[in-house]
Amino acid sequence: MGFLLTIVLLVDSAWTALRAPAVGRSETGRRSATLIGEAMLFAGAGGYLTYYAASEDSYRRGGISRWEAYDAHALTVVAISACLAVCVLAFVADRRRGRLLSFVGPAGLAAALLFAVAFVANSNN
């Protein structure tokens, strides 16, 4: 599931980066489905990574969570924070439509790569 979510995040962020000029020219009062979708996907990705790191590692016995089993604490926290930061950035960019709009796509690509690395770090035996 994590690898599929990574692909979806990368494609959505690339789409957002390509659509940023068109979204910037649209009416200010209307919500952008591109930016709202980006925000929702990254909020979900941050939640999923939190759940995944806290869930039981199936390769180890005794109910040890992935958080306890793998030494990827800092990377996981940074990846979750990056996902939530992109979520907030997309919502703010949707409301203001200023310079922040051009940062949503690249920030999403970076957060998606961090998500992928943290997912692998919490599942690599």
C-alpha positions as CSV (number, residue, x, y, z in Angstrom):
1,M,0.0,0.0,0.0
2,G,2.8,2.4,0.8
3,F,4.5,2.1,-2.6
4,L,1.2,2.7,-4.4
5,L,0.6,5.7,-2.2
6,T,4.1,7.0,-3.0
7,I,3.3,6.8,-6.7
8,V,0.0,8.6,-6.2
9,L,1.7,11.3,-4.2
10,L,4.4,11.8,-6.8
11,V,2.0,12.0,-9.7
12,D,-0.4,14.3,-7.9
13,S,2.5,16.6,-6.9
14,A,3.8,16.7,-10.5
15,W,0.3,17.5,-11.7
16,T,-0.1,20.3,-9.1
17,A,3.3,21.8,-10.2
18,L,2.1,21.7,-13.8
19,R,-1.3,23.2,-12.9
20,A,0.0,26.0,-10.7
21,P,0.0,28.7,-13.4
22,A,-3.6,27.9,-14.4
23,V,-4.8,27.7,-10.8
24,G,-3.2,31.1,-10.1
25,R,-5.2,32.7,-13.0
26,S,-8.5,31.2,-11.8
27,E,-11.0,33.1,-9.7
28,T,-9.7,33.8,-6.2
29,G,-13.0,33.0,-4.4
30,R,-13.3,29.5,-5.9
31,R,-11.7,26.4,-4.4
32,S,-9.2,24.5,-6.5
33,A,-9.8,20.8,-6.6
34,T,-6.1,20.3,-7.4
35,L,-4.9,22.0,-4.2
36,I,-7.6,20.6,-2.0
37,G,-6.8,17.1,-3.4
38,E,-3.1,17.6,-2.7
39,A,-3.9,18.7,0.8
40,M,-6.1,15.7,1.5
41,L,-3.7,13.2,0.0
42,F,-0.8,14.4,2.1
43,A,-2.9,14.5,5.2
44,G,-3.8,10.9,4.5
45,A,-0.2,10.0,3.8
46,G,0.9,11.4,7.1
47,G,-1.8,9.6,8.9
48,Y,-1.0,6.3,7.1
49,L,2.7,6.6,7.9
50,T,1.9,7.2,11.5
51,Y,-0.3,4.1,11.6
52,Y,2.3,2.1,9.7
53,A,5.1,3.0,12.1
54,A,3.0,2.2,15.1
55,S,1.6,-1.1,13.8
56,E,3.1,-4.5,14.7
57,D,6.0,-5.8,12.7
58,S,4.9,-9.1,11.3
59,Y,8.4,-10.5,11.0
60,R,9.1,-10.1,14.7
61,R,7.2,-11.9,17.5
62,G,5.8,-10.5,20.7
63,G,3.9,-7.5,19.4
64,I,6.9,-5.2,18.7
65,S,5.9,-2.2,16.7
66,R,7.9,-1.0,13.7
67,W,8.7,2.1,15.7
68,E,10.5,-0.1,18.3
69,A,11.9,-2.5,15.8
70,Y,13.6,-0.1,13.4
71,D,15.9,2.8,14.1
72,A,14.1,5.3,11.8
73,H,12.6,7.6,14.4
74,A,13.9,10.9,13.1
75,L,13.3,10.1,9.5
76,T,9.7,9.0,10.2
77,V,9.0,12.2,12.2
78,V,10.5,14.3,9.5
79,A,8.4,12.5,6.8
80,I,5.2,12.9,8.7
81,S,5.9,16.5,9.4
82,A,6.7,17.1,5.7
83,C,3.4,15.5,4.7
84,L,1.5,17.7,7.1
85,A,3.4,20.8,6.0
86,V,2.4,20.2,2.4
87,C,-1.2,19.8,3.6
88,V,-1.1,23.2,5.3
89,L,0.8,24.8,2.4
90,A,-1.8,23.6,-0.1
91,F,-4.7,24.9,2.0
92,V,-3.1,28.3,2.5
93,A,-2.1,28.5,-1.2
94,D,-5.7,27.7,-2.1
95,R,-7.0,30.6,-0.1
96,R,-4.4,33.2,-1.0
97,R,-3.3,32.2,-4.5
98,G,0.0,34.1,-4.2
99,R,3.6,33.1,-4.4
100,L,2.9,30.1,-2.2
101,L,1.2,28.4,-5.1
102,S,4.4,27.8,-6.9
103,F,5.9,26.0,-3.9
104,V,3.1,23.4,-3.4
105,G,4.1,21.1,-6.3
106,P,7.9,20.9,-5.5
107,A,7.2,20.7,-1.7
108,G,4.9,17.8,-2.5
109,L,7.5,16.0,-4.6
110,A,10.0,16.3,-1.7
111,A,7.6,15.2,0.9
112,A,6.6,12.2,-1.3
113,L,10.2,11.1,-1.6
114,L,10.6,11.5,2.2
115,F,7.5,9.4,2.6
116,A,8.9,6.7,0.4
117,V,12.2,6.6,2.2
118,A,10.5,6.5,5.6
119,F,8.2,3.7,4.5
120,V,11.1,1.6,3.4
121,A,13.1,2.4,6.5
122,N,10.2,1.1,8.6
123,S,9.9,-2.1,6.7
124,N,13.4,-3.0,5.7
125,N,14.6,-6.1,7.5
